[in-house]
Amino acid sequence: MSATSSPTAFLQVATGKPAEHTPVWFMRQAGRSLPEYRAVRGEGSILDAIKQPRLAADITLQPVARYGVDAAVLYSDIVVPAHAVGFGIDVAPGTGPVAEHPFRTVADLQRLRPLDAEADTPYVLETVRMLAAELKVPLLAFAGAPFTVGSYLVEGKPSRDHLITKQMMRDEPELWNALMQRIAEHSVASIASQLDAGAKAFQLFDSWAGTLTHEEYRTMVLPHSAYVFAQLAKSHPHAPGIHFGLGCDHLLEMMKQAGPQIIGLDWRTSITDARRRLGADTIVQGNLNPELVLGDVATALAGTDAVLADNGGNPGHIFNLGHGVQPPTNPDVLAAIVEHVHNTTKR
């Protein structure tokens, strides 16, 4: 662990307590931007690497050692539960999640049986247990939100317009809600198992929810995301949850209504505006534009200072990018950001 990181700062802020400095972690902090990742990753699907606990644990640890971040996030993928129960989905390098036979009818629910995490994903839990024993900072569990995972299953591949998904929402609402409920149950089972194995908090990723209208989200998605947070609040009341969506400025109030302790913001929503709309005591995560870390350190630190100024010294802030680290990112820039945030916000 870097001398600048803190074993307690993330959880203090996540639970509404002041910390010694603003905690920092980065979405996709473990991955292709790190040369040490490329040296050990190997070829093939990320799902193959995830099934090797020692490798997955080492990859999770790499950015903690290099950057001195205040939290680790499990090296995994949002389609792991669907893959593990035999739906027939993989992650194609350079493409993303792909399913040869997409979800189309009620019969396809049989390919999406309930998740038994101990039996279906023992490799994930072994990885988490290793990390819980080795890390000095908290480990974040995560899962995909029902809409985003569902869109991959229905489309069969990444999509920009989600036309097939939205058609199912409109024309077959019963089938859609059955799919959403099953994925929500997967998310609960997966996150709960990671928390039981030693993770301390979690993030629900809804990467594609921003493509939805206000009404689509309210009626066809919100109830299922709310189910995830409600169930985890019952079973793991001391584990704070983060709700993150990309391009979701128009949905922020409903995303908060879903029940997370922390709202993740992308770079297009200001922290000031989010707190004005959601409440001054809202704990937020974010939200440096990922493009600003692709250049030199000075540009990245100027953007970092703008985010810190936007937060205005509020103790309820977890510093992050407004989306994931992109592969061309220079690791030295991210290290400089972590050091700068820690030093600038030290209390």
HELIX and SHEET records of a PDB file:
HELIX    1   1 ALA A    9  ALA A   14  1                                   6    
HELIX    2   2 PRO A   35  ARG A   41  1                                   7    
HELIX    3   3 ILE A   46  ILE A   50  1                                   5    
HELIX    4   4 PRO A   53  TYR A   67  1                                  15    
HELIX    5   5 VAL A   80  ALA A   84  1                                   5    
HELIX    6   6 VAL A  106  LEU A  112  5                                   7    
HELIX    7   7 ALA A  117  ASP A  120  1                                   4    
HELIX    8   8 PRO A  122  GLU A  134  1                                  13    
HELIX    9   9 PRO A  146  GLU A  155  1                                  10    
HELIX   10  10 LEU A  163  ASP A  171  1                                   9    
HELIX   11  11 PRO A  173  ALA A  197  1                                  25    
HELIX   12  12 ALA A  209  THR A  211  5                                   3    
HELIX   13  13 HIS A  214  MET A  220  1                                   7    
HELIX   14  14 LEU A  222  SER A  235  1                                  14    
HELIX   15  15 ASP A  249  LEU A  251  5                                   3    
HELIX   16  16 LEU A  252  GLN A  257  1                                   6    
HELIX   17  17 ILE A  271  LEU A  278  1                                   8    
HELIX   18  18 PRO A  290  VAL A  293  5                                   4    
HELIX   19  19 VAL A  297  ASN A  311  1                                  15    
HELIX   20  20 PRO A  331  THR A  344  1                                  14    
SHEET    1   A 7 ALA A  72  VAL A  73  0                                        
SHEET    2   A 7 LEU A 139  GLY A 144  1                                        
SHEET    3   A 7 ALA A 201  ASP A 206  1                                        
SHEET    4   A 7 GLY A 241  GLY A 245  1                                        
SHEET    5   A 7 ILE A 262  GLY A 264  1                                        
SHEET    6   A 7 ILE A 283  LEU A 288  1                                        
SHEET    7   A 7 HIS A 317  LEU A 321  1                                        
SHEET    1   B 2 ASP A  90  ALA A  92  0                                        
SHEET    2   B 2 GLY A  96  VAL A  98 -1                                        
END                                                                             
